[in-house]
């Protein structure tokens, strides 16, 4: 069953220019690559959101999550099996790290 909110969210997502989606993904990937060593070699969604707010402006957590899921599927980021406490929320999370590039 769909609700009006789901329809508008889907319409808004499909209405975003491809360049905007790419830019968000690239920014998030850059954040993970740059800051992953900050907390033991990995980073949480809320930590990404916090860094994005400081460096690029506000971004919804759902947007971070969607872009991260795409980056994981594209094998640009890896979600770790182990957990740790998020420095922002204190909740146990499965952190992310960049996929190591072959030299």
C-alpha positions in Angstrom: 0.0 0.0 0.0 1.4 3.4 -1.0 0.8 6.6 0.8 0.8 10.2 -0.5 4.1 10.8 1.3 5.8 7.8 -0.4 4.5 9.1 -3.8 5.9 12.6 -3.2 9.2 11.2 -1.9 9.6 9.0 -5.0 8.6 11.9 -7.3 11.1 14.2 -5.6 13.9 11.6 -5.9 13.1 11.0 -9.6 13.0 14.8 -10.1 16.5 15.3 -8.9 19.0 16.0 -11.7 21.5 13.2 -12.3 24.3 15.7 -11.6 23.0 16.4 -8.1 22.8 12.7 -7.3 26.3 12.1 -8.5 27.6 15.1 -6.6 26.0 13.8 -3.3 27.5 10.4 -3.8 30.9 11.7 -4.7 30.8 14.0 -1.7 29.8 11.2 0.7 32.5 8.9 -0.8 35.0 11.7 -0.4 34.0 12.1 3.3 34.4 8.4 4.0 37.8 8.3 2.3 39.0 11.4 4.0 37.7 10.8 7.5 37.5 7.0 7.8 40.7 7.0 10.0 39.1 9.4 12.4 37.3 6.7 14.5 39.4 3.6 14.1 39.2 3.3 10.3 35.5 3.5 9.8 32.5 6.0 9.9 28.8 6.0 10.6 25.9 7.5 8.6 25.3 10.2 11.3 29.1 11.0 11.4 28.9 11.4 7.6 25.9 13.6 8.0 27.6 15.7 10.6 30.7 16.2 8.5 28.6 17.0 5.4 26.7 19.7 7.3 30.0 21.3 8.3 31.6 21.1 4.9 28.8 21.3 2.3 25.5 22.1 4.0 22.5 20.3 5.4 21.7 16.8 4.2 18.9 14.5 5.4 20.0 11.2 7.0 17.7 9.3 4.6 19.7 10.9 1.7 23.0 9.9 3.2 21.6 6.3 3.7 20.4 6.1 0.1 23.7 7.4 -1.4 25.7 5.0 0.9 23.5 2.1 -0.2 24.3 3.0 -3.9 28.0 3.3 -3.1 28.1 -0.1 -1.3 26.3 -1.7 -4.3 28.8 0.0 -6.6 31.6 -1.4 -4.4 33.0 2.0 -3.7 32.2 1.7 0.1 32.1 -1.4 2.3 29.8 -1.9 5.3 31.7 -3.7 8.1 30.2 -6.7 9.9 31.5 -5.6 13.3 29.8 -2.9 15.3 30.9 0.1 17.4 29.2 3.0 19.1 28.5 6.0 16.8 30.2 9.1 18.2 27.1 11.2 17.4 24.3 9.0 18.7 26.0 6.5 21.0 24.1 3.7 19.3 25.8 0.5 18.0 26.2 0.7 14.2 27.8 -1.2 11.4 30.3 1.4 10.2 31.5 2.0 6.6 35.0 2.2 5.1 36.3 2.9 1.6 37.0 -0.1 -0.5 40.7 -0.5 -0.9 41.8 0.2 -4.4 44.2 -2.2 -6.1 47.5 -0.7 -6.9 
